Amino acid sequence: MNSDTTECSWLSRNKFQELLEHYRSLASPTRRTKVFINQEMYNDIKGVLEDSRYSHQRGNRFGPWVRERFKLTVFANGITIVTLLRDETKMIAVEEQLYNTVTRAHEDCSHGGRDATLHKLKNYIYCPDRFVQLVLNHCSICATTNAPNVTQRAAQAIHASSFLEIVQMDLIDYGGNETPDGLPRYILHIKDHRSKFSWAYSLLRKESSVVGKKLHDLFCLVGPPIFLQSDNGGEFTAQAMKDEL
C-alpha cells in the first residue's frame, strides 16, 4: 500500500484536518459519525453489501441504512466499489483520502474557484459542498492572486437528438495515492447524452495513450461520436491520445 503524506503548497494537512473537524462539529451529535465516511465505515458498508450476515458493531439500523443508499458496482478488470444506489457514477470520498481528493481537484482546475472545483468532484459523495468552500477559503494561492471563489455562470444544458451525437468523458481518480500497487487507480467514465448509456473502464495509469486506447476500442465497437466532450486536462488533448484515435 502506498502511503502518501506529501502536502500541497497552499494548505497543510494539519490545517485541512482542523477544518474537517470543525465542519464535523457543526452537525448534530447524532449525525456527526456520517458527515464523512472513514475507511473503517467504508469497509463495513462494503461488507454489508457483500454479505447480509456481515458482522459489525454499528447497531441494527446500520444494515438497512446501507442497503437503502448504496450498492456494489463492478467495473472493468473486476474492481468493485461502493456507489450510490440511484447513480453508480457517484462514489464515496473516503475521509482519509479527502485531503488528496479536494486539493487535487482544486489544482486540476487551476485554482478556478468553488464551482470549477466542485465540478471536478461531481462523482464523489460525502464531500460536502460547504466543506469544500471552507477549504478553498483557506487557499493561500487564491488569497494571494485574488482568485474568485464565487459562483460562475452555469453552463448551458447539453441537448442531443440521437445516439452518439454528443458523448461526454471524464477521468475519475478513485483510488488516489492509497491505491495498492498493481491495482487500477483511475476510472474512465464515458456517457452518451441521448441514451444516458454509460461505459466505464478501470485504468492503472492516466497517460494519454492509455485513455486513447480505451476510446479507440469503444468507438470500434459502437461507432465514433459526432462530438466528444471532456472537462479534464491534458490526458484528453495530448497528441498521444489523438494518435490512438
ABEGO torsion letter per residue (X at the ends): XBBBABBBAABBAAAAAAAAAAAAAABBAAAAAAABBBAAAAAAAAAAAABAABBBAAEAAAAAAAAAABBBBBBBGGBBBBBBAABAABBBBBAAAAAAAAAAAAAAAGGAEAAAAAAAAAABBGBBAAAAAAAAAABAAAAAAGBBBBBBBBBBBBBBABBGABBBBBBBBAAEAABBBGBBABBBBBBBAAAGBBBBBBBABABAAAAAAAAAAAAAAAEBBABBBBABBAAAABAAAAAAX
